[in-house]
Amino acid sequence: MTMWLDRLHIQQIVRRALEEDIGFSDLTTKSILSSSDKAQGTILAEESLVLAGLEVCREVFLTLDPEVYFEAHAQDGE
């Protein structure tokens, strides 16, 4: 059965997961980074795969920082 989630449902799921995982603060991150620090990252697969969950991934980063720039070089299903 295929189930498509709209953005509101994805946002709710992501918020709940982040609250469970980091609560109101991530002490480790706060101890090494200031709120003005910038970071860049790449998610790279080391083996063949079918991409799934890209919108959830994007929403995690946007929830943590609404000004984040997220660029995908593939689409779900590829």
Residue pairs with C-beta under 8 A, 6 or more apart in sequence:
5 13
5 55
7 55
7 59
10 55
10 56
10 59
11 59
11 63
13 56
14 56
14 59
14 60
14 63
15 63
17 60
18 60
18 63
18 64
33 39
43 57
50 77
50 78
51 74
51 75
51 76
51 77
51 78
52 76
52 77
53 76
54 72
54 74
54 75
54 76
55 76
58 70
58 72
61 68
61 70
62 68
62 70
